[in-house]
Amino acid sequence: MCRNIRPLYGFEPSSNEDEVRSVSAQFVRKISGFTKPSIVNAAALETISAYVYMFSDQLAISALKKNREIEAAKRYA
């Protein structure tokens, strides 16, 4: 899968709708081959975003939650 798609799960604070929408758009671009979803496909993209958001809310984690700022600093180091 694409390295640019960032994990959304297991972080504190949890992901917001904008993060979910951008990751969903990256996923759709990856599987479809389109560089930018068309206006006609905007409804499908919103549906995928909604499912991703619901999916991430239902996952259970046994590890400690990670801090977004600390993980971002590790990526840039």
DSSP file (Angstrom, degrees, kcal/mol; ACC not computed):
  #  RESIDUE AA STRUCTURE BP1 BP2  ACC     N-H-->O    O-->H-N    N-H-->O    O-->H-N    TCO  KAPPA ALPHA  PHI   PSI    X-CA   Y-CA   Z-CA
    1    1 A M              0   0    0      0, 0.0     2,-0.1     0, 0.0    26,-0.0   0.000 360.0 360.0 360.0 167.5    0.0    0.0    0.0
    2    2 A C    >   -     0   0    0      1,-0.1     3,-1.0    24,-0.1    28,-0.0  -0.364 360.0-142.4 -67.2 135.7    1.0    3.6   -0.4
    3    3 A R  T 3  S+     0   0    0      1,-0.2    -1,-0.1    -2,-0.1     0, 0.0   0.698  96.7  67.3 -71.8 -18.2    3.5    4.9    2.2
    4    4 A N  T 3  S+     0   0    0      2,-0.1     2,-0.8    22,-0.1    -1,-0.2   0.636  75.2  95.6 -79.0 -12.9    1.7    8.3    2.2
    5    5 A I  S <  S-     0   0    0     -3,-1.0    18,-0.1    21,-0.1    19,-0.0  -0.700  70.2-150.5 -80.6 113.6   -1.4    6.8    3.9
    6    6 A R        -     0   0    0     -2,-0.8     2,-0.1     1,-0.1    -2,-0.1  -0.600  18.6-106.5 -87.3 142.4   -0.9    7.5    7.6
    7    7 A P        -     0   0    0      0, 0.0    -1,-0.1     0, 0.0    16,-0.0  -0.434  29.6-173.0 -63.7 139.5   -2.3    5.2   10.3
    8    8 A L    >   +     0   0    0     -2,-0.1     3,-0.5     7,-0.0     7,-0.5   0.580  55.3  86.3-106.4 -16.2   -5.3    6.8   12.0
    9    9 A Y  T 3  S+     0   0    0      1,-0.2     3,-0.1     5,-0.1    48,-0.1  -0.629  79.3  29.6 -97.1 145.6   -5.9    4.3   14.7
   10   10 A G  T 3  S+     0   0    0      1,-0.3    56,-3.2    -2,-0.3     2,-0.3   0.627  87.5 120.8  91.2  15.5   -4.2    4.1   18.2
   11   11 A F  E <   -a   66   0A   0     -3,-0.5    -1,-0.3    54,-0.2    56,-0.2  -0.818  60.4-113.9-112.6 152.1   -3.6    7.8   18.6
   12   12 A E  E    S+a   67   0A   0     54,-2.9    56,-0.9    -2,-0.3     2,-0.2  -0.996 104.0  36.3-122.2 122.9   -4.7   10.2   21.3
   13   13 A P  S    S-     0   0    0      0, 0.0     3,-0.1     0, 0.0    -1,-0.1   0.579 106.0-121.7 -72.1 159.0   -6.6   12.4   20.4
   14   14 A S        -     0   0    0     -2,-0.2    -5,-0.1     1,-0.1    -2,-0.1  -0.144  38.5 -76.3 -68.1 167.3   -8.4   10.3   17.9
   15   15 A S        -     0   0    0     -7,-0.5    -1,-0.1    -4,-0.1     2,-0.1  -0.286  44.5-139.0 -68.3 146.3   -8.7   11.2   14.3
   16   16 A N     >  -     0   0    0     -3,-0.1     4,-2.0     1,-0.1     5,-0.2  -0.444  30.8 -95.8 -97.5 177.1  -11.0   13.9   13.2
   17   17 A E  H  > S+     0   0    0      1,-0.2     4,-2.5     2,-0.2     5,-0.2   0.833 121.4  55.8 -65.0 -33.6  -13.2   14.0   10.1
   18   18 A D  H  > S+     0   0    0      2,-0.2     4,-2.3     1,-0.2    -1,-0.2   0.909 108.5  47.5 -66.2 -41.2  -10.7   15.9    8.0
   19   19 A E  H  > S+     0   0    0      2,-0.2     4,-2.3     1,-0.2     5,-0.2   0.916 113.3  48.3 -64.7 -42.7   -7.9   13.3    8.6
   20   20 A V  H  X S+     0   0    0     -4,-2.0     4,-2.4     1,-0.2    -2,-0.2   0.911 111.5  50.5 -63.9 -41.9  -10.3   10.5    7.8
   21   21 A R  H  X S+     0   0    0     -4,-2.5     4,-2.2     2,-0.2    -2,-0.2   0.903 111.4  47.5 -63.8 -41.5  -11.4   12.2    4.6
   22   22 A S  H  X S+     0   0    0     -4,-2.3     4,-2.0     2,-0.2    -1,-0.2   0.897 113.4  47.2 -69.5 -38.5   -7.9   12.8    3.4
   23   23 A V  H  X S+     0   0    0     -4,-2.3     4,-2.4     2,-0.2    -2,-0.2   0.891 111.8  51.6 -68.0 -38.4   -6.8    9.2    4.1
   24   24 A S  H  X S+     0   0    0     -4,-2.4     4,-2.6    -5,-0.2    -2,-0.2   0.906 109.0  50.4 -63.6 -40.9   -9.9    8.0    2.3
   25   25 A A  H  X S+     0   0    0     -4,-2.2     4,-2.5     2,-0.2    -1,-0.2   0.894 110.0  50.4 -64.2 -39.6   -9.1   10.1   -0.7
   26   26 A Q  H  X S+     0   0    0     -4,-2.0     4,-2.2     2,-0.2    -2,-0.2   0.910 111.0  49.4 -63.3 -41.6   -5.6    8.7   -0.7
   27   27 A F  H  X S+     0   0    0     -4,-2.4     4,-2.5     2,-0.2     5,-0.2   0.926 111.4  48.0 -62.9 -45.7   -6.9    5.2   -0.6
   28   28 A V  H  X S+     0   0    0     -4,-2.6     4,-2.3     1,-0.2     6,-0.4   0.904 111.4  50.6 -63.4 -41.5   -9.4    5.9   -3.4
   29   29 A R  H  X S+     0   0    0     -4,-2.5     4,-2.0     1,-0.2    -1,-0.2   0.895 111.4  49.8 -61.6 -39.0   -6.6    7.4   -5.5
   30   30 A K  H  < S+     0   0    0     -4,-2.2    -2,-0.2     1,-0.2    -1,-0.2   0.929 117.3  37.0 -67.6 -45.8   -4.4    4.4   -4.9
   31   31 A I  H  < S+     0   0    0     -4,-2.5    -1,-0.2     1,-0.2    -2,-0.2   0.779 124.7  39.4 -81.2 -24.9   -7.0    1.7   -5.8
   32   32 A S  H  < S-     0   0    0     -4,-2.3    -3,-0.2    -5,-0.2    -2,-0.2   0.778  94.8-132.3 -94.3 -28.7   -8.6    3.6   -8.7
   33   33 A G     <  +     0   0    0     -4,-2.0     2,-0.2    -5,-0.4    -4,-0.1   0.388  60.9 134.4  89.2  -4.2   -5.6    5.2  -10.3
   34   34 A F        -     0   0    0     -6,-0.4    -1,-0.3     1,-0.1    -2,-0.2  -0.578  49.8-151.6 -77.3 140.9   -7.3    8.6  -10.5
   35   35 A T  S    S+     0   0    0      1,-0.3    -1,-0.1    -2,-0.2    -6,-0.1   0.779  85.8  15.3 -82.2 -26.9   -5.2   11.5   -9.4
   36   36 A K  S    S-     0   0    0     -7,-0.1    -1,-0.3    -3,-0.0     2,-0.1  -0.956  84.7-118.4-146.9 126.0   -8.2   13.5   -8.3
   37   37 A P        -     0   0    0      0, 0.0     5,-0.1     0, 0.0    -8,-0.0  -0.382  35.1-123.4 -63.6 139.3  -11.7   12.2   -7.7
   38   38 A S        -     0   0    0      1,-0.1     3,-0.5    -2,-0.1     4,-0.2  -0.279  21.5-107.1 -77.9 168.3  -14.3   13.8  -10.0
   39   39 A I  S >  S+     0   0    0      1,-0.2     3,-1.2     2,-0.2     4,-0.4   0.846 120.4  60.0 -63.3 -34.0  -17.4   15.7   -8.8
   40   40 A V  T 3  S+     0   0    0      1,-0.3     3,-0.4     2,-0.1     4,-0.2   0.854 107.9  44.6 -62.4 -34.9  -19.5   12.7  -10.0
   41   41 A N  T 3> S+     0   0    0     -3,-0.5     4,-2.0     1,-0.2    -1,-0.3   0.317  83.3  99.5 -93.5   7.7  -17.6   10.4   -7.6
   42   42 A A  H <> S+     0   0    0     -3,-1.2     4,-2.2     1,-0.2    -1,-0.2   0.877  80.4  53.6 -63.2 -37.7  -17.7   12.8   -4.6
   43   43 A A  H  > S+     0   0    0     -3,-0.4     4,-2.0    -4,-0.4    -1,-0.2   0.900 108.1  50.1 -64.4 -40.0  -20.7   10.9   -3.1
   44   44 A A  H  > S+     0   0    0     -4,-0.2     4,-2.4     1,-0.2    -1,-0.2   0.896 109.4  51.8 -64.6 -39.4  -18.8    7.6   -3.3
   45   45 A L  H  X S+     0   0    0     -4,-2.0     4,-2.3     1,-0.2    -2,-0.2   0.900 109.2  49.6 -63.8 -40.9  -15.8    9.2   -1.6
   46   46 A E  H  X S+     0   0    0     -4,-2.2     4,-2.2     2,-0.2    -1,-0.2   0.873 109.8  51.9 -65.6 -36.5  -18.0   10.5    1.2
   47   47 A T  H  X S+     0   0    0     -4,-2.0     4,-2.1     2,-0.2    -2,-0.2   0.922 110.2  47.9 -64.8 -44.1  -19.5    7.1    1.7
   48   48 A I  H  X S+     0   0    0     -4,-2.4     4,-2.4     1,-0.2    -2,-0.2   0.904 110.6  52.2 -63.0 -41.0  -16.0    5.5    1.9
   49   49 A S  H  X S+     0   0    0     -4,-2.3     4,-2.3     1,-0.2    -1,-0.2   0.901 108.5  50.8 -61.6 -41.4  -15.0    8.2    4.4
   50   50 A A  H  X S+     0   0    0     -4,-2.2     4,-2.3     2,-0.2    -1,-0.2   0.903 111.1  47.8 -64.1 -41.3  -18.0    7.4    6.6
   51   51 A Y  H  X S+     0   0    0     -4,-2.1     4,-2.8     2,-0.2    -2,-0.2   0.896 111.1  50.6 -67.1 -39.5  -17.2    3.7    6.5
   52   52 A V  H  X S+     0   0    0     -4,-2.4     4,-2.5     2,-0.2    -2,-0.2   0.914 111.0  49.4 -62.7 -42.1  -13.6    4.3    7.4
   53   53 A Y  H  X S+     0   0    0     -4,-2.3     4,-1.4     2,-0.2    -2,-0.2   0.921 113.8  45.1 -63.5 -44.7  -14.7    6.6   10.3
   54   54 A M  H  X S+     0   0    0     -4,-2.3     4,-1.3     2,-0.2    -2,-0.2   0.905 112.8  51.9 -65.2 -41.4  -17.1    3.9   11.6
   55   55 A F  H  X S+     0   0    0     -4,-2.8     4,-0.8     1,-0.2     3,-0.5   0.921 108.9  49.0 -61.3 -45.7  -14.5    1.2   11.2
   56   56 A S  H  < S+     0   0    0     -4,-2.5     3,-0.3     1,-0.2    -1,-0.2   0.810 108.6  54.5 -68.1 -28.4  -11.9    3.0   13.2
   57   57 A D  H  < S+     0   0    0     -4,-1.4    -1,-0.2     1,-0.2    -2,-0.2   0.789 108.2  49.7 -72.1 -27.0  -14.4    3.7   16.0
   58   58 A Q  H  < S+     0   0    0     -4,-1.3    -1,-0.2    -3,-0.5    -2,-0.2   0.574  86.1 104.6 -91.3  -9.8  -15.2    0.0   16.4
   59   59 A L     <  -     0   0    0     -4,-0.8     2,-0.4    -3,-0.3    -3,-0.0  -0.454  61.1-143.6 -72.7 144.1  -11.6   -1.3   16.5
   60   60 A A        -     0   0    0     -2,-0.1     2,-0.4     2,-0.0    -2,-0.1  -0.868  13.1-163.7-107.2 142.9  -10.3   -2.3   19.9
   61   61 A I        -     0   0    0     -2,-0.4     4,-0.1     1,-0.1   -51,-0.0  -0.982  18.9-173.4-129.2 138.4   -6.7   -1.8   20.9
   62   62 A S        +     0   0    0     -2,-0.4    -1,-0.1     2,-0.1     2,-0.1   0.605  66.4  83.5-102.1 -15.4   -4.7   -3.3   23.8
   63   63 A A  S    S-     0   0    0      1,-0.1     2,-0.1     3,-0.0    -2,-0.1  -0.380  93.1 -87.9 -82.4 164.2   -1.6   -1.2   23.4
   64   64 A L        -     0   0    0      1,-0.1    -1,-0.1    -2,-0.1     2,-0.1  -0.425  49.1-102.6 -68.9 147.0   -1.2    2.3   24.9
   65   65 A K        -     0   0    0     -2,-0.1   -54,-0.2    -4,-0.1     2,-0.2  -0.455  36.6-129.5 -70.6 143.6   -2.4    5.1   22.8
   66   66 A K  E     -a   11   0A   0    -56,-3.2   -54,-2.9    -2,-0.1     2,-0.5  -0.607  14.0-118.3 -93.5 154.6    0.3    7.1   21.0
   67   67 A N  E  >  -a   12   0A   0     -2,-0.2     4,-2.2   -56,-0.2     5,-0.2  -0.813  15.3-144.6 -92.3 130.5    0.7   10.9   21.0
   68   68 A R  H  > S+     0   0    0    -56,-0.9     4,-2.2    -2,-0.5     5,-0.2   0.885  97.3  50.3 -62.8 -41.3    0.4   12.5   17.5
   69   69 A E  H  > S+     0   0    0      2,-0.2     4,-2.0     1,-0.2    -1,-0.2   0.902 111.4  47.6 -66.8 -41.0    3.0   15.2   18.2
   70   70 A I  H  > S+     0   0    0      2,-0.2     4,-1.9     1,-0.2    -1,-0.2   0.920 113.2  47.9 -65.8 -44.1    5.7   12.7   19.4
   71   71 A E  H  X S+     0   0    0     -4,-2.2     4,-1.9     1,-0.2    -2,-0.2   0.874 110.8  51.7 -65.9 -37.0    5.1   10.3   16.5
   72   72 A A  H  X S+     0   0    0     -4,-2.2     4,-1.8     1,-0.2    -1,-0.2   0.893 108.4  51.5 -65.8 -38.9    5.3   13.2   14.0
   73   73 A A  H  X S+     0   0    0     -4,-2.0     4,-1.1     1,-0.2    -2,-0.2   0.878 108.4  51.9 -65.3 -36.9    8.6   14.3   15.5
   74   74 A K  H  < S+     0   0    0     -4,-1.9    -1,-0.2     1,-0.2    -2,-0.2   0.889 108.3  51.6 -65.2 -38.5   10.0   10.8   15.2
   75   75 A R  H  < S+     0   0    0     -4,-1.9    -2,-0.2     1,-0.2    -1,-0.2   0.883 112.8  44.3 -65.5 -38.2    9.0   10.7   11.5
   76   76 A Y  H  <        0   0    0     -4,-1.8    -1,-0.2     1,-0.2    -2,-0.2   0.647 360.0 360.0 -82.6 -14.6   10.8   14.0   10.8
   77   77 A A     <        0   0    0     -4,-1.1    -1,-0.2    -3,-0.2    -2,-0.2   0.471 360.0 360.0 -78.7 360.0   13.9   13.1   12.8
